[in-house]
Amino acid sequence: MKKYLTLGLLTLPFLALAQSNTTNELDKKYEGLSLYFYKNTLKMFNQNDDKDFDELVKDIEKMKFLMIDKAKSAFAAADYKKLLSDYQGEKYEEMMTSRYKGKSLDVYIKQGDGQVKGTVILVNDSSSLYVLDILGRVALDKASALFKTLDESTDIGKKIKDFTSSDDKSEDKKKKRKEHGVKID
């Protein structure tokens, strides 16, 4: 019995460090692109040794990026409202909401012990939903710099562009996506 109790206590910190359940369920339910980044991976994107970027990612332990094609996945406005509600149900607090050129940006944070433990950034437009689920924190005023760096990274940008420009799931497209490490549901 002591072994199980000790094992349970040892795994609690790791369970607390998991991505949000809401993001994981979203990934399972809807077809889309899923990418994972860890602290070392993010540092590799900084090929120009930009000190601002290093500062931006210093408090990120792990990050999950989802991109969902709303038309292909039948993701509707009601689904987005439920998604926001589900994050709030996980004790994420709304920090910022804005709209720009037909896109809405929602930022949620989860705190523990007086510190930000998790950040979720959602970008929603008429055709796509982008979710950045961050274990750790990122300066909110610099979140767009993180998106820009991911987009400008040769490998990641190519995966995103390939995914967004794809209109069908032909065997050729599936093969290309698999070669690039893109998850296909």
C-alpha positions, -999 to 999 in steps of 0.1 A, spaced: 0 0 0 29 24 8 43 18 -27 11 29 -43 8 59 -21 44 69 -28 40 64 -65 8 84 -65 24 113 -47 54 112 -71 32 114 -102 10 143 -89 35 170 -100 36 156 -135 -1 155 -137 -2 192 -128 22 199 -157 -1 184 -183 -17 204 -211 -53 213 -205 -79 186 -208 -100 209 -230 -72 212 -255 -66 175 -255 -103 168 -260 -104 194 -288 -75 176 -305 -92 142 -303 -126 155 -315 -117 176 -345 -96 170 -375 -66 193 -377 -29 199 -373 -12 192 -340 23 202 -332 42 199 -299 71 221 -288 93 218 -257 117 244 -242 147 231 -262 127 230 -295 116 266 -290 152 277 -284 162 261 -317 139 285 -336 160 313 -324 186 310 -352 194 347 -351 202 346 -313 175 372 -307 176 380 -269 140 392 -270 129 358 -283 149 340 -256 132 362 -230 98 354 -245 102 316 -243 122 313 -211 92 304 -189 76 280 -214 80 243 -205 59 228 -232 35 241 -259 9 224 -280 -3 241 -312 -36 231 -328 -50 243 -361 -85 232 -370 -102 237 -404 -136 247 -392 -154 237 -424 -139 202 -427 -145 196 -390 -180 212 -387 -168 234 -359 -195 261 -354 -199 292 -333 -216 273 -306 -186 249 -304 -163 279 -298 -185 292 -270 -185 258 -254 -147 256 -258 -143 289 -239 -166 277 -212 -146 244 -209 -114 264 -203 -131 284 -176 -143 251 -161 -106 241 -158 -100 273 -137 -86 293 -166 -93 330 -163 -100 352 -193 -72 378 -195 -78 394 -228 -103 394 -257 -99 414 -289 -110 414 -325 -89 424 -355 -97 420 -393 -123 393 -387 -103 373 -362 -110 371 -325 -82 366 -300 -89 352 -266 -62 347 -239 -68 326 -208 -44 319 -179 -43 295 -151 -27 305 -119 -13 285 -89 7 297 -59 4 332 -72 21 324 -105 9 318 -140 11 280 -146 -6 278 -180 -16 301 -209 -41 294 -237 -42 316 -267 -70 311 -292 -73 328 -326 -106 322 -342 -117 334 -377 -143 323 -402 -123 293 -416 -98 282 -389 -92 279 -352 -57 282 -338 -50 271 -302 -17 276 -284 -18 257 -251 13 267 -232 25 250 -200 42 280 -184 38 316 -192 45 341 -220 43 379 -219 9 387 -234 22 417 -252 47 395 -270 24 366 -279 22 377 -315 60 376 -318 58 339 -308 32 332 -336 53 352 -361 85 332 -352 66 299 -355 52 310 -389 86 321 -402 104 289 -391 111 271 -423 98 237 -411 68 248 -390 58 275 -415 58 250 -443 37 225 -423 12 252 -415 10 264 -451 8 229 -465 -21 222 -441 -40 254 -449 -36 251 -487 -47 215 -488 -83 211 -502 -85 174 -502 -72 143 -485 -58 125 -515 -33 97 -509 -5 121 -522 -15 148 -497 -16 122 -469 18 110 -478 33 145 -479 17 154 -446 30 122 -430 65 129 -443 64 164 -427 52 149 -394 18 163 -396 -9 144 -376 -38 133 -397 -70 121 -380 
